[in-house]
Amino acid sequence: MKNEINETTFEFRGLYFNGLKLRSKLHSEEFYNKLEDEGSADSKLDYIAAVKEDQDEQIHVKLSFSLIFAMISVLTIIIAAFLTFNQILIPALVALAIGFGSQLLKKHFKTRANELYAGKTVAVQLVEVLFNK
């Protein structure tokens, strides 16, 4: 099952991501400072590419958590339905609450991914301003 999840490719607004990613590895501040200090046209392009790469990485992590919470939500709601049919009501209510909480977390992470995607164009414009000063 682990290999199936890691081999899964999903698409988000034209970006393709492979597998689930739970941590992001971003470029260091020293890396960005070095490119800014250089100030050349090539360092500007490298800076823009690094910013885009970092944001894509963060989007991948947010979407991964969104998918995980979606799976948890569906699973717990199914369990809650099964418990309800067997008249085990207190655990069914707990499972239902977990399911709805997972659904809220899924929506939160999806919203964050959308915000990061929208911020990609702004970030590129900020880099342009940074290198034109």
FIPA-334634 format. One record per residue (C-alpha): residue number from 1; residue in one letter; z, y, x. Coordinates in steps of 0.25 Angstrom, whole numbers. Layout:
% residues N
<atom><pos>NUM</pos><code>A</code><z>Z</z><y>Y</y><x>X</x></atom>
...
% end
This chain:
% residues 133
<atom><pos>1</pos><code>M</code><z>0</z><y>0</y><x>0</x></atom>
<atom><pos>2</pos><code>K</code><z>3</z><y>10</y><x>11</x></atom>
<atom><pos>3</pos><code>N</code><z>-11</z><y>8</y><x>17</x></atom>
<atom><pos>4</pos><code>E</code><z>-17</z><y>10</y><x>4</x></atom>
<atom><pos>5</pos><code>I</code><z>-10</z><y>24</y><x>2</x></atom>
<atom><pos>6</pos><code>N</code><z>-13</z><y>28</y><x>16</x></atom>
<atom><pos>7</pos><code>E</code><z>-28</z><y>25</y><x>14</x></atom>
<atom><pos>8</pos><code>T</code><z>-29</z><y>32</y><x>1</x></atom>
<atom><pos>9</pos><code>T</code><z>-37</z><y>45</y><x>2</x></atom>
<atom><pos>10</pos><code>F</code><z>-35</z><y>56</y><x>-8</x></atom>
<atom><pos>11</pos><code>E</code><z>-42</z><y>69</y><x>-11</x></atom>
<atom><pos>12</pos><code>F</code><z>-36</z><y>83</y><x>-14</x></atom>
<atom><pos>13</pos><code>R</code><z>-46</z><y>95</y><x>-16</x></atom>
<atom><pos>14</pos><code>G</code><z>-56</z><y>89</y><x>-6</x></atom>
<atom><pos>15</pos><code>L</code><z>-46</z><y>85</y><x>5</x></atom>
<atom><pos>16</pos><code>Y</code><z>-45</z><y>70</y><x>7</x></atom>
<atom><pos>17</pos><code>F</code><z>-32</z><y>64</y><x>12</x></atom>
<atom><pos>18</pos><code>N</code><z>-29</z><y>49</y><x>17</x></atom>
<atom><pos>19</pos><code>G</code><z>-16</z><y>43</y><x>13</x></atom>
<atom><pos>20</pos><code>L</code><z>-3</z><y>49</y><x>10</x></atom>
<atom><pos>21</pos><code>K</code><z>3</z><y>58</y><x>20</x></atom>
<atom><pos>22</pos><code>L</code><z>18</z><y>61</y><x>19</x></atom>
<atom><pos>23</pos><code>R</code><z>19</z><y>71</y><x>31</x></atom>
<atom><pos>24</pos><code>S</code><z>10</z><y>81</y><x>37</x></atom>
<atom><pos>25</pos><code>K</code><z>8</z><y>84</y><x>52</x></atom>
<atom><pos>26</pos><code>L</code><z>5</z><y>99</y><x>53</x></atom>
<atom><pos>27</pos><code>H</code><z>0</z><y>107</y><x>65</x></atom>
<atom><pos>28</pos><code>S</code><z>11</z><y>113</y><x>72</x></atom>
<atom><pos>29</pos><code>E</code><z>14</z><y>128</y><x>72</x></atom>
<atom><pos>30</pos><code>E</code><z>11</z><y>128</y><x>87</x></atom>
<atom><pos>31</pos><code>F</code><z>-3</z><y>123</y><x>85</x></atom>
<atom><pos>32</pos><code>Y</code><z>-5</z><y>134</y><x>75</x></atom>
<atom><pos>33</pos><code>N</code><z>1</z><y>145</y><x>84</x></atom>
<atom><pos>34</pos><code>K</code><z>-8</z><y>140</y><x>96</x></atom>
<atom><pos>35</pos><code>L</code><z>-21</z><y>141</y><x>87</x></atom>
<atom><pos>36</pos><code>E</code><z>-16</z><y>155</y><x>83</x></atom>
<atom><pos>37</pos><code>D</code><z>-13</z><y>160</y><x>97</x></atom>
<atom><pos>38</pos><code>E</code><z>-27</z><y>155</y><x>101</x></atom>
<atom><pos>39</pos><code>G</code><z>-34</z><y>163</y><x>91</x></atom>
<atom><pos>40</pos><code>S</code><z>-48</z><y>158</y><x>93</x></atom>
<atom><pos>41</pos><code>A</code><z>-58</z><y>154</y><x>83</x></atom>
<atom><pos>42</pos><code>D</code><z>-56</z><y>140</y><x>86</x></atom>
<atom><pos>43</pos><code>S</code><z>-41</z><y>141</y><x>85</x></atom>
<atom><pos>44</pos><code>K</code><z>-43</z><y>147</y><x>71</x></atom>
<atom><pos>45</pos><code>L</code><z>-51</z><y>136</y><x>66</x></atom>
<atom><pos>46</pos><code>D</code><z>-41</z><y>126</y><x>72</x></atom>
<atom><pos>47</pos><code>Y</code><z>-30</z><y>133</y><x>65</x></atom>
<atom><pos>48</pos><code>I</code><z>-37</z><y>133</y><x>52</x></atom>
<atom><pos>49</pos><code>A</code><z>-40</z><y>118</y><x>53</x></atom>
<atom><pos>50</pos><code>A</code><z>-26</z><y>115</y><x>57</x></atom>
<atom><pos>51</pos><code>V</code><z>-21</z><y>123</y><x>45</x></atom>
<atom><pos>52</pos><code>K</code><z>-30</z><y>115</y><x>35</x></atom>
<atom><pos>53</pos><code>E</code><z>-26</z><y>102</y><x>42</x></atom>
<atom><pos>54</pos><code>D</code><z>-11</z><y>105</y><x>40</x></atom>
<atom><pos>55</pos><code>Q</code><z>-14</z><y>109</y><x>25</x></atom>
<atom><pos>56</pos><code>D</code><z>-22</z><y>97</y><x>23</x></atom>
<atom><pos>57</pos><code>E</code><z>-11</z><y>89</y><x>29</x></atom>
<atom><pos>58</pos><code>Q</code><z>0</z><y>95</y><x>20</x></atom>
<atom><pos>59</pos><code>I</code><z>-9</z><y>93</y><x>7</x></atom>
<atom><pos>60</pos><code>H</code><z>-10</z><y>78</y><x>11</x></atom>
<atom><pos>61</pos><code>V</code><z>5</z><y>77</y><x>12</x></atom>
<atom><pos>62</pos><code>K</code><z>7</z><y>84</y><x>-2</x></atom>
<atom><pos>63</pos><code>L</code><z>-3</z><y>76</y><x>-8</x></atom>
<atom><pos>64</pos><code>S</code><z>3</z><y>63</y><x>-3</x></atom>
<atom><pos>65</pos><code>F</code><z>16</z><y>67</y><x>-8</x></atom>
<atom><pos>66</pos><code>S</code><z>9</z><y>70</y><x>-22</x></atom>
<atom><pos>67</pos><code>L</code><z>3</z><y>56</y><x>-22</x></atom>
<atom><pos>68</pos><code>I</code><z>16</z><y>49</y><x>-18</x></atom>
<atom><pos>69</pos><code>F</code><z>24</z><y>56</y><x>-29</x></atom>
<atom><pos>70</pos><code>A</code><z>12</z><y>53</y><x>-39</x></atom>
<atom><pos>71</pos><code>M</code><z>14</z><y>38</y><x>-36</x></atom>
<atom><pos>72</pos><code>I</code><z>29</z><y>39</y><x>-37</x></atom>
<atom><pos>73</pos><code>S</code><z>28</z><y>46</y><x>-51</x></atom>
<atom><pos>74</pos><code>V</code><z>18</z><y>36</y><x>-57</x></atom>
<atom><pos>75</pos><code>L</code><z>27</z><y>25</y><x>-52</x></atom>
<atom><pos>76</pos><code>T</code><z>40</z><y>30</y><x>-57</x></atom>
<atom><pos>77</pos><code>I</code><z>34</z><y>34</y><x>-70</x></atom>
<atom><pos>78</pos><code>I</code><z>28</z><y>19</y><x>-72</x></atom>
<atom><pos>79</pos><code>I</code><z>42</z><y>14</y><x>-68</x></atom>
<atom><pos>80</pos><code>A</code><z>49</z><y>23</y><x>-78</x></atom>
<atom><pos>81</pos><code>A</code><z>39</z><y>18</y><x>-89</x></atom>
<atom><pos>82</pos><code>F</code><z>42</z><y>4</y><x>-85</x></atom>
<atom><pos>83</pos><code>L</code><z>57</z><y>7</y><x>-86</x></atom>
<atom><pos>84</pos><code>T</code><z>56</z><y>14</y><x>-99</x></atom>
<atom><pos>85</pos><code>F</code><z>49</z><y>2</y><x>-106</x></atom>
<atom><pos>86</pos><code>N</code><z>60</z><y>-7</y><x>-101</x></atom>
<atom><pos>87</pos><code>Q</code><z>70</z><y>3</y><x>-107</x></atom>
<atom><pos>88</pos><code>I</code><z>76</z><y>6</y><x>-93</x></atom>
<atom><pos>89</pos><code>L</code><z>77</z><y>21</y><x>-96</x></atom>
<atom><pos>90</pos><code>I</code><z>86</z><y>27</y><x>-86</x></atom>
<atom><pos>91</pos><code>P</code><z>78</z><y>22</y><x>-74</x></atom>
<atom><pos>92</pos><code>A</code><z>65</z><y>25</y><x>-82</x></atom>
<atom><pos>93</pos><code>L</code><z>70</z><y>40</y><x>-83</x></atom>
<atom><pos>94</pos><code>V</code><z>73</z><y>40</y><x>-68</x></atom>
<atom><pos>95</pos><code>A</code><z>59</z><y>35</y><x>-65</x></atom>
<atom><pos>96</pos><code>L</code><z>53</z><y>44</y><x>-74</x></atom>
<atom><pos>97</pos><code>A</code><z>60</z><y>56</y><x>-68</x></atom>
<atom><pos>98</pos><code>I</code><z>56</z><y>51</y><x>-54</x></atom>
<atom><pos>99</pos><code>G</code><z>41</z><y>50</y><x>-59</x></atom>
<atom><pos>100</pos><code>F</code><z>41</z><y>64</y><x>-64</x></atom>
<atom><pos>101</pos><code>G</code><z>48</z><y>70</y><x>-52</x></atom>
<atom><pos>102</pos><code>S</code><z>37</z><y>63</y><x>-43</x></atom>
<atom><pos>103</pos><code>Q</code><z>27</z><y>69</y><x>-52</x></atom>
<atom><pos>104</pos><code>L</code><z>32</z><y>83</y><x>-50</x></atom>
<atom><pos>105</pos><code>L</code><z>33</z><y>80</y><x>-35</x></atom>
<atom><pos>106</pos><code>K</code><z>18</z><y>75</y><x>-35</x></atom>
<atom><pos>107</pos><code>K</code><z>14</z><y>88</y><x>-42</x></atom>
<atom><pos>108</pos><code>H</code><z>22</z><y>97</y><x>-32</x></atom>
<atom><pos>109</pos><code>F</code><z>15</z><y>90</y><x>-20</x></atom>
<atom><pos>110</pos><code>K</code><z>1</z><y>91</y><x>-27</x></atom>
<atom><pos>111</pos><code>T</code><z>4</z><y>106</y><x>-29</x></atom>
<atom><pos>112</pos><code>R</code><z>8</z><y>108</y><x>-15</x></atom>
<atom><pos>113</pos><code>A</code><z>-5</z><y>101</y><x>-10</x></atom>
<atom><pos>114</pos><code>N</code><z>-13</z><y>110</y><x>-19</x></atom>
<atom><pos>115</pos><code>E</code><z>-6</z><y>123</y><x>-13</x></atom>
<atom><pos>116</pos><code>L</code><z>-9</z><y>118</y><x>1</x></atom>
<atom><pos>117</pos><code>Y</code><z>-23</z><y>116</y><x>-2</x></atom>
<atom><pos>118</pos><code>A</code><z>-24</z><y>130</y><x>-8</x></atom>
<atom><pos>119</pos><code>G</code><z>-17</z><y>136</y><x>4</x></atom>
<atom><pos>120</pos><code>K</code><z>-28</z><y>130</y><x>13</x></atom>
<atom><pos>121</pos><code>T</code><z>-37</z><y>141</y><x>11</x></atom>
<atom><pos>122</pos><code>V</code><z>-26</z><y>152</y><x>12</x></atom>
<atom><pos>123</pos><code>A</code><z>-22</z><y>145</y><x>25</x></atom>
<atom><pos>124</pos><code>V</code><z>-36</z><y>146</y><x>31</x></atom>
<atom><pos>125</pos><code>Q</code><z>-36</z><y>161</y><x>28</x></atom>
<atom><pos>126</pos><code>L</code><z>-23</z><y>163</y><x>34</x></atom>
<atom><pos>127</pos><code>V</code><z>-28</z><y>157</y><x>47</x></atom>
<atom><pos>128</pos><code>E</code><z>-40</z><y>166</y><x>46</x></atom>
<atom><pos>129</pos><code>V</code><z>-30</z><y>178</y><x>45</x></atom>
<atom><pos>130</pos><code>L</code><z>-21</z><y>173</y><x>56</x></atom>
<atom><pos>131</pos><code>F</code><z>-33</z><y>172</y><x>66</x></atom>
<atom><pos>132</pos><code>N</code><z>-39</z><y>185</y><x>62</x></atom>
<atom><pos>133</pos><code>K</code><z>-27</z><y>194</y><x>65</x></atom>
% end
